[in-house]
């Protein structure tokens, strides 16, 4: 798992550009409330994000004093109607989930191989995952009503205590159209998951409160508050860009 530094101004500018692009992109159609779980994080404040996602935050659970991210193993929960995937398809699924997280997370702090007192652990789950898959094999050309859908759940926790700091939930739909394969469209799922992670990290920059006075709260552990500093720098770049 290669670390990706995010402390330099170049990375801050790149991250700001990514946030800006995501912010002005056409938001997907609103997802049905039925796709979202009922109050999965009691006591957390809900912030509704354009695109159908919800950011869950709680007073007193501050993220800005941490330095880096540890990406925990992804979890997959299939819809009861899902036709079983092959071992190869499941391996592809886990790899695309890993890549989607690394691609976005690296802008906001190093991605490290082992959790420490200075890391936030990111757990990504895909729940109710239903991917189109034909019960018969072989090539085929067919118009299908749905390529699939899932509920993306990202939980950010203190790496030592396991206590939840904040979370993001978004139902994603893969659309419909012509398929030429009996197998699931992993590329389409990867694109949808990447977009969901972009919106989640945009919410991190735009919605989560950041207190500069709390950057050094974990200094006794040797932490520098790099994640908070990165977010503040990205906000500064975005502010300067909008002012020009």
C-alpha positions in Angstrom: 0.0 0.0 0.0 1.9 3.0 -1.3 1.7 6.1 0.9 0.7 9.3 -0.8 1.8 12.5 0.8 -0.6 15.4 0.9 1.2 18.1 2.9 2.7 20.0 0.0 1.1 23.0 -1.7 1.1 21.1 -5.0 -1.0 18.3 -3.6 -3.3 20.9 -1.9 -3.8 22.6 -5.3 -4.5 19.3 -7.0 -7.0 18.3 -4.2 -8.7 21.7 -4.4 -9.1 21.3 -8.2 -10.6 17.9 -7.7 -13.0 19.3 -5.1 -13.9 22.2 -7.3 -14.6 20.0 -10.3 -16.7 17.7 -8.2 -18.6 20.6 -6.7 -19.7 22.0 -10.1 -20.4 18.6 -11.7 -24.0 17.7 -12.4 -25.3 15.9 -9.4 -26.9 12.5 -9.9 -30.6 12.2 -9.5 -31.8 12.2 -5.9 -31.9 8.6 -4.5 -34.8 7.2 -2.8 -35.0 7.5 1.0 -35.9 3.8 1.0 -32.3 3.0 -0.1 -30.9 4.6 3.1 -30.8 2.8 6.5 -32.9 4.2 9.3 -30.8 6.4 11.6 -27.7 4.1 11.5 -25.7 6.4 13.8 -27.9 7.6 16.7 -26.6 10.8 18.3 -24.9 12.0 15.2 -25.9 15.1 13.3 -26.9 14.5 9.7 -25.7 16.8 6.9 -27.4 16.2 3.6 -24.9 16.4 0.7 -25.8 17.2 -2.9 -25.8 13.9 -4.9 -27.9 12.0 -2.3 -25.3 11.3 0.4 -25.5 12.0 4.1 -22.6 13.0 6.3 -22.8 12.0 10.0 -20.9 14.1 12.5 -20.9 14.3 16.3 -19.8 17.1 18.5 -16.6 16.4 20.3 -15.4 13.9 17.8 -12.7 16.0 16.0 -10.7 14.7 13.1 -8.3 17.6 12.5 -5.6 16.5 15.0 -4.8 13.3 13.1 -2.0 12.9 10.5 -2.8 9.9 8.3 -5.2 7.3 7.1 -5.3 3.5 7.4 -7.5 1.7 5.0 -9.2 -1.3 6.6 -10.4 -4.2 4.6 -13.6 -3.4 2.7 -16.8 -5.1 3.5 -19.4 -6.3 1.0 -23.0 -7.3 1.7 -24.9 -8.6 -1.3 -28.6 -8.1 -2.0 -30.5 -11.3 -1.4 -31.4 -11.4 -5.1 -27.7 -11.3 -6.2 -26.6 -14.1 -8.5 -23.3 -15.4 -6.9 -20.1 -13.8 -8.2 -17.1 -15.9 -9.1 -13.9 -15.7 -7.0 -12.3 -13.6 -9.8 -15.3 -11.2 -9.9 -15.1 -10.8 -6.1 -11.4 -10.1 -6.2 -12.0 -7.4 -8.9 -14.7 -5.9 -6.7 -12.4 -5.6 -3.6 -9.5 -4.2 -5.7 -11.7 -1.5 -7.3 -13.0 -0.5 -3.8 -9.4 -0.2 -2.6 -8.3 1.9 -5.6 -11.3 4.2 -5.3 -10.3 5.0 -1.7 -6.6 5.5 -2.3 -7.2 7.8 -5.2 -9.2 10.2 -3.1 -7.8 9.7 0.4 -4.2 10.5 -0.5 -5.0 14.2 -1.0 -6.0 14.6 2.6 -3.1 12.8 4.4 -0.7 9.9 4.0 -2.1 6.5 3.5 -0.1 4.2 5.8 0.3 0.5 6.2 -0.2 0.2 9.9 -2.6 2.1 12.2 -1.1 4.3 15.0 -2.3 6.9 17.5 -2.1 9.5 14.7 -4.2 7.6 12.1 -7.8 7.5 11.3 -9.1 4.1 10.1 -11.3 4.2 7.1 -13.7 1.3 6.7 -15.7 1.1 3.4 -18.7 -1.1 3.1 -21.0 -1.7 0.1 -24.4 -2.9 1.4 -27.4 -4.3 -0.5 -25.1 -4.7 -3.5 -27.0 -5.9 -6.6 -25.0 -6.2 -9.8 -26.5 -7.3 -13.1 -25.3 -10.8 -14.0 -27.0 -13.2 -16.4 -27.8 -16.7 -15.1 -26.5 -17.9 -18.5 -22.9 -17.5 -19.6 -21.4 -16.4 -22.9 -21.5 -13.2 -24.9 -24.8 -11.5 -25.2 -26.3 -8.2 -26.4 -29.3 -7.1 -24.4 -30.9 -4.0 -23.0 -31.2 -4.2 -19.3 -33.3 -2.1 -16.9 -30.5 -1.8 -14.3 -26.7 -2.5 -14.2 -27.1 -2.6 -10.4 -27.2 -0.5 -7.2 -25.6 -0.4 -3.7 -25.5 1.6 -0.6 -21.9 3.0 0.0 -21.0 3.4 3.7 -17.7 4.9 4.8 -16.9 4.9 8.5 -14.0 6.9 9.9 -12.8 5.7 13.3 -10.0 6.4 15.8 -7.4 3.7 15.0 -6.7 3.0 18.6 -10.1 3.1 20.3 -12.3 2.2 17.3 -14.6 5.0 18.2 -16.5 6.5 15.2 -15.4 10.0 14.3 -17.7 10.6 11.3 -19.4 8.6 8.6 -20.8 9.0 5.1 -23.6 7.1 3.4 -24.7 7.3 -0.2 -26.9 5.1 -2.3 -25.6 4.6 -5.8 -27.3 3.4 -9.0 -25.4 2.2 -12.1 -28.1 3.1 -14.6 -29.4 1.0 -17.5 -28.6 0.3 -21.1 -27.1 -2.2 -23.5 -24.8 -4.9 -22.2 -22.6 -7.2 -24.3 -21.6 -9.5 -21.5 -23.3 -11.9 -19.0 -20.8 -10.7 -16.3 -21.1 -7.7 -14.0 -19.9 -4.3 -15.4 -17.1 -3.7 -13.0 -15.9 -0.5 -14.8 -19.3 1.1 -14.4 -19.3 0.2 -10.7 -15.8 1.5 -10.3 -16.8 4.9 -11.8 -19.9 5.1 -9.6 -17.9 4.3 -6.5 -15.1 6.8 -7.3 -17.7 9.5 -7.8 -19.2 8.6 -4.4 -15.8 8.8 -2.7 -15.2 12.2 -4.4 -18.4 13.5 -3.0 -17.5 12.1 0.5 -14.2 13.8 0.5 -15.7 17.0 -0.9 -18.0 16.9 2.1 -14.9 16.5 4.3 -13.5 19.8 3.0 -16.7 21.8 2.7 -19.0 20.5 5.5 -16.9 19.2 8.4 -16.1 21.9 11.0 -12.3 22.4 11.4 -11.0 24.2 14.5 -7.4 25.4 14.0 -7.0 25.4 17.8 -7.4 21.7 17.9 -4.7 20.8 15.4 -2.3 20.1 18.2 -4.7 18.2 20.5 -2.8 14.9 19.8 0.7 16.4 20.1 1.4 14.2 23.2 1.2 11.2 20.8 3.6 12.8 18.4 0.9 13.9 16.0 1.1 17.0 13.9 -2.6 17.5 12.9 -1.7 17.0 9.3 -5.1 16.0 8.1 -6.6 19.2 9.6 -3.8 21.3 8.1 -4.4 19.8 4.7 -8.1 20.5 4.8 -7.5 24.1 5.9 -4.9 24.5 3.1 -7.4 23.1 0.5 -10.1 25.5 1.7 -7.7 28.4 1.4 -6.8 27.4 -2.2 -10.5 27.1 -3.0 -11.3 30.5 -1.4 -8.5 32.2 -3.3 -9.6 30.6 -6.6 -13.2 31.8 -6.1 -12.0 35.3 -5.2 -10.0 35.6 -8.4 
